[in-house]
Amino acid sequence: MSRRDITPSIFARLERGTINMSKSKLFFGIATAVLRNTALGLASAILAANSIPSALAADAVNGKRLAERWCAACHVVALTQRQANADAPPFEEIARRPNFSEGGLATFLLDPHAKMPDMNLTRNEAGDIAAYVRTLK
């Protein structure tokens, strides 16, 4: 964006000679306009980010459903579950780990390791499961 886009009336009047303004006042006017436009742009971006539809957010309810379907054979995925593989940590334990993060768990689920089966989860499904695990903190 050029200075002319920000304050067109000042530059037009300056070029026509119909404005009597020192360079410092001109600079101050331009700087003020730039700051005002920047602040308005940031405010708009913040408001837009806060109004992202919840459909794009991870769904912990769906994550619980997926965990009960895919993970319960090895992990304790709910407090009401009675049996699981002793080698697989309960979801509640995973959630309480100091280094737990939803993003980290979702990434881990997308790249299964030797002890875990490849469930071919989508990114959304992995995110949903991670969101469910977070609720168990």
C-alpha positions in Angstrom: 0.0 0.0 0.0 1.5 3.4 -1.0 1.2 6.6 1.0 -1.1 7.9 -1.7 -3.6 5.0 -0.9 -3.7 5.9 2.8 -4.1 9.7 2.6 -5.1 10.6 -1.0 -6.7 13.9 -0.2 -3.6 15.2 1.6 -1.3 14.3 -1.3 -3.8 15.7 -3.9 -4.0 19.0 -2.1 -0.2 19.1 -1.6 0.4 18.5 -5.3 -2.1 21.2 -6.3 -0.5 23.6 -3.8 -3.7 24.2 -2.0 -2.3 23.0 1.3 0.2 24.7 3.5 1.8 22.0 5.6 5.3 21.5 7.0 7.0 18.2 6.3 6.8 17.2 10.0 3.0 17.8 10.1 2.6 15.9 6.8 4.7 13.0 8.2 2.6 13.0 11.4 -0.6 12.9 9.4 0.6 10.0 7.4 1.9 8.1 10.4 -1.4 8.7 12.2 -3.4 7.4 9.2 -1.1 4.3 8.9 -1.5 3.5 12.7 -5.2 4.0 12.6 -5.6 1.7 9.6 -3.3 -0.9 11.1 -5.2 -0.9 14.4 -8.5 -1.3 12.5 -7.0 -4.1 10.5 -5.8 -5.9 13.6 -9.1 -5.4 15.4 -10.9 -6.9 12.4 -8.6 -9.9 12.3 -9.1 -10.6 16.0 -12.9 -10.4 15.6 -12.8 -12.7 12.6 -10.6 -15.2 14.3 -12.9 -15.3 17.3 -15.9 -15.9 15.0 -14.6 -19.1 13.3 -17.5 -21.5 13.1 -17.3 -24.2 15.8 -17.7 -26.8 13.0 -14.0 -26.3 12.3 -13.0 -26.9 15.9 -12.2 -30.4 17.2 -15.2 -32.3 18.4 -14.6 -34.0 21.8 -17.9 -35.8 21.7 -17.1 -37.4 18.3 -13.6 -38.1 19.7 -15.1 -40.1 22.6 -17.2 -42.1 20.1 -14.1 -42.8 18.0 -12.0 -43.7 21.0 -14.6 -46.2 22.2 -14.7 -47.7 18.8 -11.0 -47.7 17.9 -8.9 -47.4 21.1 -10.8 -49.2 23.8 -9.4 -52.6 22.9 -6.1 -51.5 24.3 -6.6 -48.3 26.3 -9.0 -47.3 29.1 -10.8 -44.5 27.2 -13.5 -43.8 29.8 -13.8 -44.0 33.6 -16.5 -46.6 33.3 -14.3 -49.0 31.3 -13.2 -52.1 33.2 -10.7 -53.8 30.9 -7.7 -52.8 28.7 -4.2 -53.9 27.8 -1.8 -53.3 30.7 0.9 -52.0 28.3 -1.4 -49.2 26.9 -1.7 -46.1 29.1 -5.2 -45.0 30.1 -6.4 -41.9 28.3 -6.7 -40.1 31.6 -3.1 -40.7 32.3 -2.1 -39.4 28.9 -4.2 -36.3 29.4 -2.4 -35.6 32.8 1.1 -35.8 31.4 3.0 -32.5 31.8 3.9 -32.4 28.1 0.4 -33.2 26.8 -0.9 -31.2 23.9 -3.8 -31.8 21.6 -1.7 -31.0 18.6 1.1 -33.4 19.7 -1.4 -36.2 20.3 -3.2 -35.7 17.0 0.2 -35.8 15.2 1.1 -39.0 17.1 -2.2 -40.6 16.1 -1.6 -39.8 12.4 1.8 -41.4 12.5 1.3 -44.7 14.4 4.2 -46.5 16.0 5.2 -50.2 16.3 2.9 -50.8 19.3 -0.1 -49.1 17.8 -2.1 -50.3 14.8 -2.5 -48.0 11.8 -6.2 -46.9 12.1 -6.0 -44.6 9.0 -7.5 -41.7 10.9 -8.2 -38.5 9.1 -6.8 -35.3 10.6 -10.2 -34.3 11.9 -10.7 -37.7 13.6 -7.2 -37.5 15.2 -8.0 -34.0 16.4 -11.4 -35.1 17.8 -9.7 -37.9 19.7 -7.1 -35.5 21.1 -9.8 -33.1 22.1 -11.6 -35.9 23.9 -8.4 -36.9 25.8 -8.0 -33.2 26.8 -11.3 -33.3 28.5 -10.0 -36.1 30.8 -7.4 -33.8 32.5 
